[in-house]
Amino acid sequence: MGKFFQEGIEKKRKNLIDKLIFFNVYPKDDNQLYELSLSKLEYEYRKFQLKSHPHEEYGSIKWTHTNSKD
């Protein structure tokens, strides 16, 4: 593999690791995280995105619909 290709992969891995730590998906001292491949890190990040609600920390707007005719 070329030097630039490997640097790009490592940059993307570091970015995903930083995000997974920031969102408390993994603790910073978890050595397993740093050993994951790029594809596994992408999978873990996508899984986190699908599970979390965009307004999770701040509460979300709840839609309640009543069909009463007062």
LUMZALUM-694739 format. One record per atom (N, C-alpha, C): residue in one letter; chain; atom name; x, y, z. Coordinates in Angstrom, 3 decimals. Example, Ala and Ser with C-alpha at 12.3 -4.5 7.8 and 13.67 -1.06 7.14 Angstrom:
! residues 2
(atom "a","A","N",(13.190,-5.690,7.800))
(atom "a","A","CA",(12.300,-4.500,7.800))
(atom "a","A","C",(13.200,-3.300,7.800))
(atom "s","A","N",(12.850,-2.250,7.080))
(atom "s","A","CA",(13.670,-1.060,7.140))
(atom "s","A","C",(12.900,0.030,7.870))
END
This chain:
! residues 70
(atom "m","A","N",(0.835,-1.185,0.000))
(atom "m","A","CA",(0.000,0.000,0.000))
(atom "m","A","C",(0.878,1.245,0.000))
(atom "g","A","N",(0.377,2.285,-0.606))
(atom "g","A","CA",(1.121,3.533,-0.657))
(atom "g","A","C",(1.116,4.258,0.674))
(atom "k","A","N",(2.087,5.115,0.828))
(atom "k","A","CA",(2.240,5.883,2.059))
(atom "k","A","C",(1.010,6.748,2.336))
(atom "f","A","N",(0.500,7.423,1.311))
(atom "f","A","CA",(-0.658,8.303,1.498))
(atom "f","A","C",(-1.921,7.515,1.832))
(atom "f","A","N",(-2.051,6.338,1.239))
(atom "f","A","CA",(-3.201,5.488,1.520))
(atom "f","A","C",(-3.185,5.041,2.982))
(atom "q","A","N",(-2.037,4.609,3.467))
(atom "q","A","CA",(-1.915,4.175,4.863))
(atom "q","A","C",(-2.143,5.337,5.823))
(atom "e","A","N",(-1.637,6.513,5.480))
(atom "e","A","CA",(-1.855,7.692,6.324))
(atom "e","A","C",(-3.336,8.056,6.385))
(atom "g","A","N",(-4.025,7.927,5.256))
(atom "g","A","CA",(-5.458,8.207,5.221))
(atom "g","A","C",(-6.245,7.252,6.089))
(atom "i","A","N",(-5.877,5.977,6.046))
(atom "i","A","CA",(-6.548,4.972,6.869))
(atom "i","A","C",(-6.324,5.271,8.347))
(atom "e","A","N",(-5.089,5.576,8.721))
(atom "e","A","CA",(-4.782,5.868,10.123))
(atom "e","A","C",(-5.492,7.135,10.598))
(atom "k","A","N",(-5.592,8.127,9.736))
(atom "k","A","CA",(-6.292,9.368,10.092))
(atom "k","A","C",(-7.777,9.092,10.331))
(atom "k","A","N",(-8.373,8.278,9.470))
(atom "k","A","CA",(-9.788,7.938,9.619))
(atom "k","A","C",(-10.012,7.094,10.883))
(atom "r","A","N",(-9.103,6.147,11.155))
(atom "r","A","CA",(-9.196,5.333,12.369))
(atom "r","A","C",(-9.141,6.222,13.611))
(atom "k","A","N",(-8.183,7.164,13.640))
(atom "k","A","CA",(-8.040,8.051,14.794))
(atom "k","A","C",(-9.290,8.903,14.974))
(atom "n","A","N",(-9.841,9.396,13.889))
(atom "n","A","CA",(-11.062,10.205,13.945))
(atom "n","A","C",(-12.214,9.403,14.549))
(atom "l","A","N",(-12.396,8.163,14.098))
(atom "l","A","CA",(-13.473,7.323,14.622))
(atom "l","A","C",(-13.236,6.968,16.087))
(atom "i","A","N",(-11.998,6.670,16.445))
(atom "i","A","CA",(-11.674,6.366,17.841))
(atom "i","A","C",(-11.997,7.568,18.719))
(atom "d","A","N",(-11.611,8.753,18.281))
(atom "d","A","CA",(-11.905,9.976,19.045))
(atom "d","A","C",(-13.407,10.172,19.229))
(atom "k","A","N",(-14.176,9.916,18.190))
(atom "k","A","CA",(-15.634,10.069,18.289))
(atom "k","A","C",(-16.233,9.042,19.231))
(atom "l","A","N",(-15.786,7.788,19.143))
(atom "l","A","CA",(-16.322,6.743,20.023))
(atom "l","A","C",(-15.984,7.015,21.477))
(atom "i","A","N",(-14.839,7.592,21.743))
(atom "i","A","CA",(-14.481,7.971,23.108))
(atom "i","A","C",(-15.297,9.180,23.553))
(atom "f","A","N",(-15.421,10.180,22.695))
(atom "f","A","CA",(-16.167,11.392,23.022))
(atom "f","A","C",(-17.613,11.084,23.392))
(atom "f","A","N",(-18.247,10.166,22.665))
(atom "f","A","CA",(-19.646,9.820,22.920))
(atom "f","A","C",(-19.800,8.707,23.949))
(atom "n","A","N",(-18.717,8.388,24.643))
(atom "n","A","CA",(-18.731,7.382,25.712))
(atom "n","A","C",(-19.186,6.006,25.259))
(atom "v","A","N",(-18.922,5.678,24.015))
(atom "v","A","CA",(-19.208,4.334,23.523))
(atom "v","A","C",(-18.144,3.383,24.069))
(atom "y","A","N",(-16.908,3.860,24.117))
(atom "y","A","CA",(-15.786,3.118,24.687))
(atom "y","A","C",(-15.059,4.041,25.657))
(atom "p","A","N",(-14.526,3.492,26.748))
(atom "p","A","CA",(-13.688,4.325,27.622))
(atom "p","A","C",(-12.329,4.582,26.980))
(atom "k","A","N",(-11.714,5.678,27.343))
(atom "k","A","CA",(-10.445,6.072,26.741))
(atom "k","A","C",(-9.338,5.055,26.998))
(atom "d","A","N",(-9.384,4.388,28.133))
(atom "d","A","CA",(-8.327,3.454,28.489))
(atom "d","A","C",(-8.571,2.030,28.000))
(atom "d","A","N",(-9.569,1.840,27.146))
(atom "d","A","CA",(-9.864,0.510,26.601))
(atom "d","A","C",(-8.914,0.207,25.448))
(atom "n","A","N",(-7.938,-0.651,25.689))
(atom "n","A","CA",(-6.942,-0.975,24.667))
(atom "n","A","C",(-7.557,-1.697,23.471))
(atom "q","A","N",(-8.662,-2.389,23.681))
(atom "q","A","CA",(-9.324,-3.111,22.596))
(atom "q","A","C",(-9.736,-2.148,21.477))
(atom "l","A","N",(-10.147,-0.971,21.842))
(atom "l","A","CA",(-10.577,0.025,20.868))
(atom "l","A","C",(-9.468,0.365,19.885))
(atom "y","A","N",(-8.265,0.513,20.383))
(atom "y","A","CA",(-7.134,0.903,19.544))
(atom "y","A","C",(-6.648,-0.232,18.644))
(atom "e","A","N",(-7.117,-1.449,18.898))
(atom "e","A","CA",(-6.720,-2.603,18.096))
(atom "e","A","C",(-7.736,-2.951,17.007))
(atom "l","A","N",(-8.876,-2.269,16.994))
(atom "l","A","CA",(-9.914,-2.565,16.011))
(atom "l","A","C",(-9.507,-2.084,14.623))
(atom "s","A","N",(-9.950,-2.816,13.631))
(atom "s","A","CA",(-9.687,-2.421,12.244))
(atom "s","A","C",(-10.590,-1.243,11.868))
(atom "l","A","N",(-10.269,-0.608,10.754))
(atom "l","A","CA",(-11.074,0.517,10.280))
(atom "l","A","C",(-12.514,0.085,10.032))
(atom "s","A","N",(-12.709,-1.060,9.411))
(atom "s","A","CA",(-14.079,-1.504,9.110))
(atom "s","A","C",(-14.861,-1.784,10.393))
(atom "k","A","N",(-14.211,-2.337,11.417))
(atom "k","A","CA",(-14.893,-2.591,12.686))
(atom "k","A","C",(-15.217,-1.275,13.399))
(atom "l","A","N",(-14.300,-0.305,13.335))
(atom "l","A","CA",(-14.576,1.004,13.927))
(atom "l","A","C",(-15.749,1.687,13.230))
(atom "e","A","N",(-15.786,1.587,11.901))
(atom "e","A","CA",(-16.911,2.164,11.149))
(atom "e","A","C",(-18.211,1.486,11.536))
(atom "y","A","N",(-18.187,0.167,11.720))
(atom "y","A","CA",(-19.372,-0.574,12.132))
(atom "y","A","C",(-19.841,-0.109,13.516))
(atom "e","A","N",(-18.908,0.002,14.465))
(atom "e","A","CA",(-19.259,0.435,15.822))
(atom "e","A","C",(-19.833,1.848,15.825))
(atom "y","A","N",(-19.275,2.727,15.020))
(atom "y","A","CA",(-19.774,4.101,14.962))
(atom "y","A","C",(-21.155,4.159,14.325))
(atom "r","A","N",(-21.375,3.399,13.249))
(atom "r","A","CA",(-22.712,3.354,12.627))
(atom "r","A","C",(-23.739,2.782,13.587))
(atom "k","A","N",(-23.354,1.749,14.320))
(atom "k","A","CA",(-24.261,1.140,15.292))
(atom "k","A","C",(-24.644,2.169,16.358))
(atom "f","A","N",(-23.661,2.942,16.820))
(atom "f","A","CA",(-23.934,3.996,17.798))
(atom "f","A","C",(-24.888,5.037,17.228))
(atom "q","A","N",(-24.661,5.458,15.986))
(atom "q","A","CA",(-25.509,6.469,15.367))
(atom "q","A","C",(-26.951,5.993,15.234))
(atom "l","A","N",(-27.139,4.739,14.902))
(atom "l","A","CA",(-28.495,4.220,14.738))
(atom "l","A","C",(-29.232,4.096,16.067))
(atom "k","A","N",(-28.493,3.821,17.136))
(atom "k","A","CA",(-29.112,3.635,18.445))
(atom "k","A","C",(-29.430,4.944,19.145))
(atom "s","A","N",(-28.708,5.993,18.845))
(atom "s","A","CA",(-28.875,7.236,19.596))
(atom "s","A","C",(-29.820,8.194,18.882))
(atom "h","A","N",(-30.554,8.893,19.672))
(atom "h","A","CA",(-31.471,9.904,19.180))
(atom "h","A","C",(-30.707,11.221,19.104))
(atom "p","A","N",(-30.918,12.037,18.085))
(atom "p","A","CA",(-30.140,13.270,17.960))
(atom "p","A","C",(-30.316,14.244,19.117))
(atom "h","A","N",(-31.414,14.163,19.840))
(atom "h","A","CA",(-31.665,15.077,20.951))
(atom "h","A","C",(-31.641,14.345,22.279))
(atom "e","A","N",(-30.973,13.229,22.312))
(atom "e","A","CA",(-30.983,12.361,23.475))
(atom "e","A","C",(-30.558,13.069,24.760))
(atom "e","A","N",(-29.491,13.823,24.727))
(atom "e","A","CA",(-28.994,14.451,25.938))
(atom "e","A","C",(-29.856,15.610,26.406))
(atom "y","A","N",(-30.576,16.218,25.523))
(atom "y","A","CA",(-31.302,17.435,25.864))
(atom "y","A","C",(-32.806,17.218,25.955))
(atom "g","A","N",(-33.235,16.009,25.799))
(atom "g","A","CA",(-34.659,15.742,25.763))
(atom "g","A","C",(-35.175,15.950,24.359))
(atom "s","A","N",(-36.182,15.261,24.008))
(atom "s","A","CA",(-36.685,15.396,22.655))
(atom "s","A","C",(-38.121,15.899,22.685))
(atom "i","A","N",(-38.524,16.428,21.578))
(atom "i","A","CA",(-39.898,16.890,21.433))
(atom "i","A","C",(-40.778,15.671,21.269))
(atom "k","A","N",(-41.788,15.595,22.067))
(atom "k","A","CA",(-42.676,14.443,22.006))
(atom "k","A","C",(-43.998,14.883,21.387))
(atom "w","A","N",(-44.424,14.174,20.397))
(atom "w","A","CA",(-45.661,14.476,19.709))
(atom "w","A","C",(-46.776,13.668,20.359))
(atom "t","A","N",(-47.772,14.357,20.839))
(atom "t","A","CA",(-48.942,13.664,21.371))
(atom "t","A","C",(-50.134,14.129,20.562))
(atom "h","A","N",(-50.897,13.197,20.139))
(atom "h","A","CA",(-52.030,13.501,19.305))
(atom "h","A","C",(-53.293,13.032,20.014))
(atom "t","A","N",(-54.165,13.950,20.227))
(atom "t","A","CA",(-55.458,13.591,20.804))
(atom "t","A","C",(-56.527,13.863,19.771))
(atom "n","A","N",(-57.444,13.015,19.711))
(atom "n","A","CA",(-58.494,13.113,18.733))
(atom "n","A","C",(-59.812,13.457,19.409))
(atom "s","A","N",(-59.733,14.326,20.389))
(atom "s","A","CA",(-60.953,14.679,21.120))
(atom "s","A","C",(-61.638,15.852,20.440))
(atom "k","A","N",(-62.939,15.828,20.494))
(atom "k","A","CA",(-63.750,16.910,19.906))
(atom "k","A","C",(-64.471,17.607,21.048))
(atom "d","A","N",(-63.760,18.551,21.662))
(atom "d","A","CA",(-64.339,19.274,22.816))
(atom "d","A","C",(-65.145,20.451,22.385))
END
